[in-house]
Amino acid sequence: MIGNANIPSFKVAVVDDHVLLRSALAKLISSYENYTVAFEASNGKEFIEKLSKQVLPDIVLLDINMPEMDGYETASWITKHHPHIKILALSMESDDTNIIQMIKLGAKGFLMKNVEPEELNDALDSVLSKDFYLSDTISGKVISGLQSGSQKAAAEPETLTEKEKEFLRLICSELTYKDIAERLYISPRTLDDYRNALFEKLNVHSRMGLAIYALKNKMVDINQL
């Protein structure tokens, strides 16, 4: 958990059409240290309406299946208009198609609605510190879905430098970007250059995308996450 008196409170928006569940999630998140609930919404349309009147949240806990404007449409809108807001997808079913689609639309992670309170807290911490969250169960589905999905061809692992491969392995760890730069004996600016170059080579747009590529190509053991 992120538990430091010097760390400011992070704001979470909860978007789900099930009122009781939404309220329960909001109450649970409010009980976590360093987290507050910015606002609640029953669908993407209401989220956008409230967003214009509220302080921007750091994270959006976003249900996939909702009336009027579902999670897919909402994730796409958030990624386009507020790319710095981190999306944590929420669903009743761990269908691999749903998971892959939400990740492609910018989600940083995926949670089941029956998640344990401790895992929800861990997931919130993870998207803030590592920019992604993958549970053991969801990881396998993500990897298998990406292997079979139709995507623009990414660079083959053999074309990457050893430094780039090591960077990708470290991306899958708990290390921050600053820690990774120190581990590789490079400056934060050089690390940014590595990351941006890999975004282009691998056709991804986030740390999660880099981690998934490393996992898919067996650059790191999934049990090490």
N, C-alpha and C positions, 0 to 999 in steps of 0.2 A: 504493500500500500504506500501511497504517497502520504507521508505523515511528518510534516515539518512546519513549525510555527512560522517560519519565514516564507512559506509558500502561500500565495494568495488563494482565495477560494475560486474554484473553477465552476463555471455556469453550465448547466445541462438543461436542454429542452427535451421534454418527453412527448412524442407524437404517436398516439395509438387511439383507435376508435373505441376500444373497450374501456369504459369509464372506470370500473372497479380496478382493473389491472393497471391502468394508467395512474390512478391515484395511489395504488400500492407501490408502484415503482417510484413515483415521485417522493413518497414518504421514506422509502428505503434509501434513495439517493441522498436525501436531505440528512439522513443519519450518518452518512460517511463523513469522515474528516476531510476538510478542504473541498467539499462539493456542496453546491446549492442548486436548486431547481429554478431556472430562469422563468419558465412558463410551461404550460401544458397545452396540447392541441389535439383535436380528434382526427385530423387529416392534413394533407399537405397544404390545401387551400387556407385552412385556418392558421396553420403554422406561418405561412407567408404574411397573412394579415397581421398576426401578432408580432411577427419579426420587425415590421416597420415601426412598431410602437415600443419595442423593448430593446434592452441592451443585447447585442449579439451573443449567443451562447458559444461556449468553446466546443461543446459536443452536442450532437443531436442523437438521441436514442429513438430510432425510426422504425416503426412497424412497416411491414411490406404490404399486407393486404388491408386497404382502407377504402372507403367510399369517396367519391368525388375526385380525389387526387391521391393515388396510392404511393407506396414507398419508392417505386421506380421513378415515377415522374418527379417526386419531391427530391430524391437524391440527385437526379440530373439537374434540377433547378438550383439546388444548393451548390453543386460543383461548379456550375456556370457563373452564378452570381456571388457566392461567398465561399470560394475554394479553401479558405483557411478554417472553416468550420468542419470539424471532424465528425463523420457519420458512423454510427454504430448500428447496424441493421438488427432488427428484431423480428422473429417469426415463430409460429407454432410448429412448423415443419422444417427439417434440415434438408430440404430438397436441393440437390447440387446445382440445378438450373437457377434457382433463386439466389443461391450464394454467389455463383459466378457472375450473374447479371448485376447484382448489387455492387460487387467489387469493381466490375468494369465501369459502373456509373459513379465510382468514387468512394464507396464505403471502405472504412478502415478495418472493419471487422464484422462478425456475425454472431449473434447470440440467440439461443432458444428461449422461449418465454418461460420455461420451467427451470431457468438457470438458478443456481444456488446464490444467495446473497454475496458470499465471498467472491465467487467468480465474476459477478457483475462489477464489484469493486475493482477486482484485478483487471478486468477488461477496460474500464474507464482509465485506470492508471496507465495501462499499456498503450492505449491510443495516444495518450499525451506524451509519454516518455519515448516510445518506440515508433509511433505513427502507425501501428497496426496491432491487431489482436487475432490470434488464431488458436482455438482450443485444439486439443488432440483429435477430437471427433471431426471437427470441421476441416482441419488441415487436409486430411485424406481426400475429402470430397472436392475441395478447391483444386488440389493438384490434378486429380483425375479429370475434372471438368475442363481445366485449361488445356490438358493434353489432347482432349478430343474436340475442343472448340475451334471455330474458324477464326483465326487472328492474322493480322499482318505478321509476316515472318520476322522473328527476332534473331539476333546474331547467335550463331552456334557457340557453345562453351569453348570450343577449341580456338576460336578467334579472339578470345579475351586474354588479356595479359595476366600474369600470375598475381600482380598487385590488385587487379580488378576482381579476380576470383576470391582473393583473401578478403577484399572489401565486402563482397557479396556474402561470404560466410559469416563475417562479423555483423552484418546487417540483421541476421537471424538471431542474434544474441540479445541480451538485456542491455547491452552497452548503448550509451547515447552517442550522437554523432561526434561530440567532443572527445569521448573516450576512444572511439574508433580512430580518430585522427591521431591521438597519442599512441595508440597501439601500432599504427602503421608508420609512425615517425614522420608524419606530414602535417602541414598547417591546416586549420579549418578551411581556409580558402581553397587549398589544393583538394581537400576532401570534397568540397562543393563541386569542383570541376570534375572529379571522378564520378560523383553521383549524377550530375547533369549529362555527362557523356554516356553513362549507362542507361539513363532514362531514354536517350535517343537510340542507342544500339539495341536495347531490349524491348522498345515500344511499350514502356510502362511510365507511370506518372507519380508514383509514390513509393515510400519505403516498403509498403506491403507488396507492391508489384515486384520489387527487387527480391524480396524474401521468397515470394512464390516461385520466381524464376530459379532461385538457388535451390529450393526444395525440389522443384520439378526435375531439375537436371542433376539431382543427387549430389550437390556440392556440400550438403550438410545433412546429418542424420536428423530426421523429424523429431526423434526423442530428445534431442538436445535443446529444443525450444523451451 
